[in-house]
């Protein structure tokens, strides 16, 4: 690096240095806080974007914890207003969509364990219940995934109409449902069983099979199909 470049880096405001580093060294050279600082763009009085980003990460605990925060929760962090919260969530959502698309290109679901492997990384560490559908073609290749609800799982939150609207949009031949239990115990609740049976019945009507419902716990899972609960 020549002396002029050193001088420019030294003179840049703190919130702009991550952008300069990315231009010179690539995104892989940046820390989590530097990447987040690029998303939020500016800090606040007395605090650079990098310092604010690091504080946001500290309050979230982990990257998965950050992804789990909704807009309202982000805006409760001092220094994060609506614009910064939206920027953060947009960046995270793009990453999640890319990750799901890349995974979907490779996944074939032949067993409950295959379905668990397809969703485990996304679901296992979340602090709230997330209900996810895997959309499969006639050869059981995953052709798409979608998170259809966040929060306590019940019939009012996850409606068959929304599930099968998404499945039809993907031209799915069948679906596998999955959700996590933040407690770590994957034992299906009565609500889990009731919802699954409603989905199976709705699937028969529209001609899209519900192959299984996977409940993800702490390093383990339960298949409602294997348990004879569907």
N, C-alpha and C positions, 0 to 999 in steps of 0.2 A: 504494500500500500504506500503511495507516495505521500509527501508531506502535506500537499494540498488536501488530500482525502482525510488525513488525520485531523487537520484543522477544521474541515467541514463537520466531521463527526463530533468534535469537541464543542463546536458552536451550536449544534442543533439543539432545540428544546428537547427535554427528556422524552416527551410523548412521541417525538418523531424519530428517535434513534432506532426503534425496532424496525421501522420501514426501511431505513438505510441499511440496517444489518441484513434484512431479508433480500434486498436488492443485491448486496455484495456476496452473501454466503448461502442464500436459499432459506426456505421456510424451515427445513429440518434443523438448522442451527439455532433456532429461537426457542426460548423456554415457553412454558404454558402461559406465564404472565405476559410475556412479550407478544405472543400471538393474540391474547385477549386484548392487550392494549391497542393493537392495530384495529381490532373490531370496534372498540369504544372510542378511539380516535383522540380524545382529549381527557385530561384529568379535571381537577377543580382547583380552586384557589389554595395554594400551599401543598398540593399533592399532584404529582405527575400521573399520566395515564398508566404507566407501568406500576406505580405504587398503588393506585386505585385498583388495577387489575389483580395485583397480588392480594389485596385485601378482600376482593370479591371471592377469589379462589379459597382464601383462608376460611371465609365464612361458609362457603359451600362445602368445604371439607375435601372433596375429590372432584375430578372432572365429571364423573357420573352424577355426583351431587349437584354440580352446576347445571347439567343437562336436565335434571329433575325439577329445578326451580321454575315456577311459572312467572309470568310477567309481573304480577302483583308482588310476589316474593322477592324478585330482583329489585323492584323499586323501593322495597323496604330497606335496602342496603344504602347507607349514607353515601351520597355522591352519584347514585345511579338513578337517573330520571327516566321518563318514558322513552326518550330517544335512544339512550344507551341500552336500556332493557330490550328494546326491539332489535337493536343491532346485534346484541349478544344472542338472542333467541334465533334470529335469522341465520347467523353463522353456524350455530349448533345444529339447526334443522337441516341445513345443506349437508353438513357432515354426516348426520344420521341417515339422510336419504341416500347419499353416495354409498355409505357402508351397507345399508340394506340392499341396495341394487347390486353391489358387488357380490354380496353373500348369496343373494337370490340366484345369480347366474350359475352358481356351482352346486346348489343344494338339491338333493333328491330325498324325499321323505318316504322311506319304506317301512319305518317302525316308529313307535313312540319315542325311542331314544334319538332317532334322527330328528324328530320334531323338537325335542328338548334341546339338542345341540344347535339347532337353527335359531333358537330364541334365548338361550341361556345367558349369553354375554350381554344381551340387551336388557334382560329382566332381573337378573339375580341380585343386583345391588341397589335397586330402586327403593325409595322410601315410601312410595305410594303404589297402590295396585294399578298396573297398566294392563289393559286387555288388548291383545294383538291377534291378528288373523294372518295365517299363511295361506296364500292363494295358489292352488296347484292346477297343473294341466292334466290331460288324460294319462300322461306317463309319470305323474306324481313329482314332476319338477316344480320347484317353487318359482312362480312367475311374478310374485309380488308379495309385499307385506304391508300391513297398515296397523297403526295404533288407533283403536276406535274409541277408547275411553281411558280416563285417568281418574282414580278415586276409588271409593268402596264399590265393590262389584255387586250390582243388583239389577233387577230387570228394568228399572227406570233409567239406568245409565247405559246399559248395553241392550239395545233393542234389535231384534232380528231384522227389522227393516233396514237399519244402517249396515248391518253385517252383510246382508245379501245384496244391497245396493252396491257396496264396494266390490263384492265378489263378481257380480254381473259386469261391472265396469272393467274388471280384469279378464273377463271371459273365462272364469274359473270353472273347472270341472268338479272340483271338490275343495274343501277348506279344512284346515286344522286351526283350532282356537287355542290360545294360551294366555295365561295371566300369572302374575307373581303374587306370593304372599310375603309381604315385608317382614312378618314375624319369623320367617325361616321355616315354618312348618307347612309342608305342601298338602296336608290333609284337606280334601275338598269340603267346603261348607255346604249346608243345605241349599243356600242361594246358588252356589256353583253348580250343584246338581240340577236344580230347577231350571236355571238358565240354559244349561247344556241340552236338556230335554226339549225345551222350547225351540232352540236352534235346530236340533235334529228334525223336529216336526216341520218347521218352516222350510228346511232344506229339502225335505221330501216333496213339499208342495211346489217349490220353484225348480226342482231337478238338480240341485247342487248338494252333494253328499257332505255331511259333517263327519270327517273320519275320526277325529279325536279331540279331546280338550285336555291340554297339559297344564298342570298347576306346578309352578316353579318355586322351590324353596331354597334353602341355603345349601347349595351343592347337591341337591337331589330334586326329585320331581315325582308326581303321581299322574298316571294316565287314567282318565275316567273310562276310556274304552277297556283297558286291561282290568279295571276294577269292576266291570259290568254295570257301570252307573249311567250308561247312555241308552 
